Amino acid sequence: MTPFHLAFPVTDLEKTRAFYRDVLGCTVGRSSDHWIDFSLFGHQIVAHQRDAPAGESKTHVDTIDVPVPHFGVVLPMDDWRALADRLEARGDIDWIEKPLTRFAGQPGEQATLFIRDPSGNALEFKGFASMESLFAT
């Protein structure tokens, strides 16, 4: 699978750098006074300075209301559990949804969690026991 690229708005580059680097463990790439590249589990995401965060709505999926827009990464279950444990151990995470299982006992069963970055962007991290079930119907 090839890496994806995502550009997203942020309101404070230094808080963004600290969050993605220190909280999520991203590698910091190129940057300027207006943007920062990060490697998010091997995918290129770029934080662009903006005066105000983007708007958001919600949609109901399985048992929870999901913020739209949001972005994140699908991980093997062991990697997801390590990330979830690391985030739960911190006292400074802005949780939207703490770790839970969605679609239990159904095709596509997954672990998920939702958090916000310092600019209010919603991030989702999913864990699958088998990546073959990612697109199961």
ZIJO-V144356 format. One record per run of one state. SS is the DSSP state (A for helix, B for strand, O for the rest). FROM is the first residue (numbers start at 0). TO is the last residue. Records with the same first field share a line. If there is no record, write none. Layout:
BEGIN
SS->FROM-TO / FROM-TO
END
This chain:
BEGIN
O->0-3 / 10-11 / 23-25 / 31-33 / 40-41 / 49-55 / 61-62 / 68-69 / 89-92 / 102-108 / 116-120 / 128-129 / 133-136
B->4-9 / 26-30 / 34-39 / 42-48 / 56-60 / 63-67 / 70-75 / 93-101 / 109-115 / 121-127
A->12-22 / 76-88 / 130-132
END
